[in-house]
Amino acid sequence: MSDFSKDDLKITLQIGDLAPNFALQNQDGVQVSLKDFVGKKIVLYFYPKDNTPGCTTEACEFSANLSKFRKANVVVIGISPDNISSHTKFMEKHGLEHILLSDENKEVAKLYGVWQVKKNYGKSYLGIVRSTFVIDERGKIAKIYKSVKAKGHSDKVLLDLTK
């Protein structure tokens, strides 16, 4: 555990905080910034890797619910450390329609506190902890889902947003 700093251990953002702005490239190589969506709610979800079982389930479920999110004036954005080419292939393979952003340097993941210590088979390493942030129309964090389970997560977020 000594190889990791305390900053690598948890999400420090809180509900009501201004969401950290960022600019990353989407699956088409176009730069997308959080401030591009002022006036809309944003579901910003972080996931570890394209084309892995849990990440595919989560992305496909968000995409399947996309028309419902849009009807509620909500933009859905997924972020992972995968490169643009990986995102393009992932989207084409699974028919995904929402925005995927490439955070190869993990800078945004670190800003949001989702680049954390993970454990697998007794080994500790740094990676993305599957997490979702709902950002309101003013750019403030309205809800945080930490260490989420992929299956059914999109439905839960949609239900919370449309109550």
N, C-alpha and C positions, 0 to 999 in steps of 0.2 A: 504494500500500500504506500510505501514511502516514495515511490516513483511518481505519484500523483499529488497535485496540490488540492487543498480544500475547495478551490474554485471549480475543480472538475467533478464535484460530488453532487451538486443539486441545482435545481432551478431556483434562482433568486428573485425573478420577477414576480410581482404580485398583482392581483386584480386591482384595477384602477391606475396602474402604472402606464405611462406612455409607452407604446410598443416601440422597440428600437427600430429605426428605419434601416433599410438596406437596399442595395441594388445588385441583382444577380441576373445571369442570363437564363432565359427559358429554353425549352426544348428546340426552339427555332433559332437560337442564338441572339434573340432580342433582349435587351436589358429591361428588366422589370424592377420597379421600385415600389415599396410599400405605399409611399405617398401618391402613387398613381391611382389609388383606390379610395381616396378620401371621399366620404359621403356614402360609402358602402360598408357593410359588415364583411369581415374577412375570416375565413376558417383557414388558419395556417397550420398545416400538419407536417411534422418532421418524421421521416422514416429512414431506416438504416440502409436499404439497398434495393435497387430495381430487380425485378424478376426473382425475388425470394418469396416463399409461400405466404408469410404474413403480410409482407409489403404489397404483394400482388392483390391479396384479399382486400386490404384496406383501400388501395388505389381504385380497384374495380368497384367497390361499394360507394366510394365518394363519387366516382364517375356516373354510376347508375342513378344516384340521387341528384345529379347536377341540375336537372331542370327544376327540381323542388327548391334547391338552394338558390338558384337564379330568381325564381318566383318570389322568394323572401328577400331579394336584393343582397344576396350573399355571394362573394367571390371565394372559390376554393383554390388554394395553392398548396402544393406539396413540395417539400424541400428534402433533398438527400445529397450526400457527397458525390453521387455519381456524375459523370460528365454529360455533356449535351448529347453526344452520340448515343449513350446508354439510354437516356431519357427518351429520345426519338424512337429507338427500337422498342422500348418498353411500352410506349404509347401506341405504336402501330400494332404490336403483338396483341395487346389487350383492348384496343379500341377506346383508350382513355381520351377524355375530352377536356379535362381541366388543366390548369397551368402546373407544370413541373419546373422547378428551378434547381440549377446546379450550384452546389456549395462545396466545390472540390477542396477548398482551403479550410473548410469547417468554421469560417469566421462568423457566419450568421448563427450556426448551431451553438457556438460558444457565447455569442451575444444573448441568445435566448436560454442558455444554461442547459441545453439538451445534449451537449458533448460531455459525457460523463463516464465514470468508471463503471464497467460492466464485468460480470463474472460468468464464466462458462467452464464447466468441468474443472473447477478449482483454480483457474487462471484469471487474473485481472487484466483488463485492457480498456482503452478508451474507445468509445463508440457512441452512436446516436441512440438515445433512449426515446422510444416512440412516444411522442407528446404532441398535443394540439393546443393551439391558442385561438380563442375567438377574440377578434379585435373589433371594437365598435366603430361607428361612423366618424368619430372624432379622433380615432387612432389610439384609443386606450384599450388595455386588455380587460375584457369583460368576463372571460372564463379561461381556466387552465385545466387541461386534462393531462395528468402525469402518468407515465408508464402504462399506456393504454393497451388493451387487447385489441388486435386488428378486427376480428370478426364482430360485426354489429356496431362498431364504433361510429361509423357515419350516420347510422340511424339514430343513435343516442344524441349526437351533436345536432342533427336536424330537429329532433324532438325538442331539445333544449332551446333551440333558436326560434321555434314556432309555437311555443306554449302561450 
